[in-house]
Amino acid sequence: MANAQEEYKLTGSSVKIDGTSTLHNWTADVTKVSGKLAMSDHGGGVNLSSVNIEMDVYSIKSDKGSTMETNIYNALKAKSNPKITFQLTKVNSISGTLADLTAVVSGNLTIAGTTKAVDLTVKGKQKANGAIEFSGSKKLKMTTFNVKPPTFMFGAMKTGDDVTITFSATFTK
């Protein structure tokens, strides 16, 4: 007999974007993230039925300062698309228990107004307080989402197309 799905709310997160340019590597952190998920734990097996994550583009803060942040906001078309979202569409596999699980999921990732299907492998573990923490990383090409990699100084400096998103998300009932 399966347990009913329980709703969890995102209560803590860390989202880091790493990229390159002709001048230096760069890092940016997303400081405003919200979301929820629904899952059940039945006899040691975990069933994940929904995940929705929303990130505020204007909350992205770069280690290279405000000029880089402005270029990021412009590249991500933040005025017309102020959110980056992920919505689970399918659980491809899930193994382990809440104490230590691995899930391979598919979902729709929307960046700068363009939605693409992506696959993610995430690790999960239940913390002592009952919260569930998921973590993982994903390499993406900006151009896949119709984002033109920013250039600076009249094109003398160019950012690379590849970025790596590293995330950790804690959900609490």
Long-range contacts (C-beta under 8 A, 24 or more apart in sequence): 1-42, 2-40, 2-42, 2-47, 3-40, 3-41, 3-42, 4-40, 5-38, 5-39, 5-40, 5-47, 5-49, 5-50, 6-38, 6-39, 6-40, 6-173, 7-36, 7-37, 7-38, 7-173, 8-36, 8-37, 8-38, 8-39, 8-132, 8-171, 8-172, 8-173, 9-35, 9-36, 9-171, 9-172, 9-173, 10-34, 10-35, 10-36, 10-37, 10-53, 10-169, 10-170, 10-171, 11-131, 11-170, 11-171, 11-172, 12-131, 12-169, 12-170, 13-167, 13-168, 13-169, 13-170, 14-166, 14-167, 14-168, 15-55, 15-165, 15-166, 15-167, 16-165, 16-166, 16-167, 17-60, 17-163, 17-164, 17-165, 18-163, 18-164, 18-166, 19-159, 19-160, 19-162, 19-163, 19-164, 20-159, 20-160, 20-162, 21-152, 21-157, 21-158, 21-159, 21-160, 22-156, 22-157, 22-158, 23-152, 23-157, 24-64, 26-62, 26-63, 26-64, 26-68, 26-159, 27-62, 27-63, 28-60, 28-61, 28-62, 28-63, 28-68, 28-69, 28-72, 29-60, 29-61, 30-55, 30-56, 30-59, 30-60, 30-84, 31-56, 31-59, 31-60, 31-61, 32-56, 32-59, 33-59, 33-169, 35-169, 35-171, 36-171, 37-88, 37-171, 39-132, 41-97, 41-98, 44-97, 45-94, 45-97, 46-94, 46-96, 46-97, 46-98, 46-101, 46-103, 46-124, 47-91, 47-94, 48-88, 48-91, 48-94, 48-103, 48-105, 50-88, 51-86, 51-87, 51-88, 51-105, 51-107, 52-85, 52-86, 52-87, 52-88, 53-85, 53-86, 53-87, 53-169, 54-83, 54-84, 54-85, 55-83, 55-84, 55-85, 56-82, 56-83, 57-81, 57-82, 57-83, 57-84, 58-82, 67-152, 71-150, 71-152, 72-150, 74-150, 75-112, 75-142, 75-147, 75-148, 75-149, 75-150, 76-111, 76-112, 76-147, 77-112, 77-113, 77-147, 80-113, 81-110, 81-111, 81-112, 81-113, 83-110, 84-109, 84-110, 84-111, 85-109, 85-110, 86-110, 86-118, 89-117, 92-119, 96-124, 98-124, 98-125, 98-126, 98-132, 99-125, 99-126, 100-124, 100-125, 101-125, 103-134, 109-145, 111-145, 111-147, 112-145, 112-146, 112-147, 113-146, 114-144, 114-145, 114-146, 114-147, 116-144, 116-145, 127-170, 129-172, 130-172, 130-173, 131-170, 131-171, 131-172, 132-170, 132-171, 132-172, 133-168, 133-169, 133-170, 133-171, 134-167, 134-168, 134-169, 134-171, 135-167, 135-168, 135-169, 136-166, 136-167, 137-164, 137-165, 137-166, 137-167, 138-164, 138-165, 139-163, 139-164, 139-165, 140-164, 140-165
